[in-house]
């Protein structure tokens, strides 16, 4: 005779929904926290509303001084434009009149490898032969970096 025939188990649908909700939450936090980051060193002035963007010193027609240096970087899904936008926002906060972007690079920060090997043996009456193949796949994890100067126009410009 069974007294406790039924035990309580959470329905599979509820468990799947909880796991999916948790996964979506974790992925959202990871993606939100992985945007471009900047590191700045230099002087600060009153914030500005507009910032000019230059990629060569020959394009700058006003006299200026370099007020600081900044590196912007991103590791995952962000392209160089998003890094540039982050640098531009930081330039406005720091009071720069212009940004001179002078270098961009994509650094390899990690490499992962996956190796698969297969082997087959064929036999015939008098002989046997072994065939093998090895395939190695390498994947690089990269970090995108922009280097720039913040410029402050000299009086009279």
N, C-alpha and C positions, 0 to 999 in steps of 0.2 A: 504494500500500500504506500502510495506517495502522498505526503502531506504538502510538500512544496513543489508542485508540478511546474509552475511558471516562475521564472526569475526575470527581474526587470533588466532590459537591455534597451539602450537608446536606439531609435530607428536609424537605419543606415542613411536615410535621406538627411536626417538632422546632423549626423556626424560629417557627412560630405559637405553640407552647407557651412558648418563651423570651420572645417579645414579650408574651404574655399575662401571664406571671409578672412580668416587669419592670413592666408597666403596673399590675398589682395592687399591687406593692410601692410604687410611686410614689404611687398613690392612697391607700394606707393611711397612708403617712408624711404626706401632705398633710392628710388628715382628722384624724389624731392630733395634728398640730401646730397645728391651727386652732381649738382650743377657746377658751373665754373666757379673757381675761387681765385682771389687776387691777393698779392702781397705787395705792399707799397712802402717805400722809404723816401722821405723827403719832407719838404715844407708844406704847410697848410695855409690856405687863404679863405676868404669869404666864398661860400658856394656860388657857382655860376649856373646859368640856365642853359647856355649853348656852348658846345665844344667843337672846335674844328678838328678834323681827322686828316693826318698826313702820313704818307708812306716813304717820303724822300725829303731830305732837307732842302733840296733845290726847289721844291714846290712852295716853301714858306717864304712869303714876300714881306713879312713884318719882322722887326727885330724882337728877339725873345731871349729868355733865360730858361735853363732847365731847372725846374723846381723839384723834380723827384723822378724816381724810376719805379716801374711796376712790372710784375710778371703775372700774367693770367694763365690759368691752366685748367684742364678738364680731362677726366679719365675715361668716361664711358660714351654717352650718346651725343654729347654736345659737339657741334662743329666750331670752326674758328670764328664764325660770325657771332655766335652766342658769347664766346670769350671776349670778342671785341666790344660787344654791347655792355658786358659787365665792366670792362676797363673804362668805357665811356661814362657809365654811371658813377664809377668811383672818381673819375676826373672831375665831374660836376660837383661832387661832395667835397672834394679837396680844394676846389677853387681854381682849377686849371682852365686856361683859355684854349688850349689845343693839346692833342695827343699825337706824338710821333711814334708810329709802330715801325720798328726797325728790324725785327727778326721774328720768324715763326718756325717752329720745329715740331716734329712728332718723335718723341723718345720712346724707345722700347724699354719697358720697365719689368717685364716678365715674359718668359717663353714656356709654353707647356707642350710636351710631346706625347704622342700616342703611337705605339708600335704594335702592329698586328702581324703575326707570322702564321703561315699555313704550310702544311707539309702533307704530301701524298706519296704513297708507296705503291708501285705497280709490280706485280710479279708475273713472270712467265715461266715456262718449264725450266729453262736453264739459267735465267738471270732475274734479278730484281733491280728496280731503279727507284730512287727517292727524289721527288721534285719538291722544292721548297721556295717560298717567296716571303719576303719581309717588306712591309710598307710602313714608313714612318711619316707621320704628319706633325708638323710644328705650327703652333699658333702663337703669334706675338700679341701681348697686351700692351697697348700704347697709351701715351699721355700726350695731349696736344698742348703746346705752350706758345704764348705770344709775349714778346718783350717790347716794352714801350717806355718813352719818356713823357712826362707831363711838362707842358710848356706854359710859361706865363709871359704874355706880351709886355714889352717895356712901354713906359708912358709915352704918349704921343702917337700910338698906333690905332 
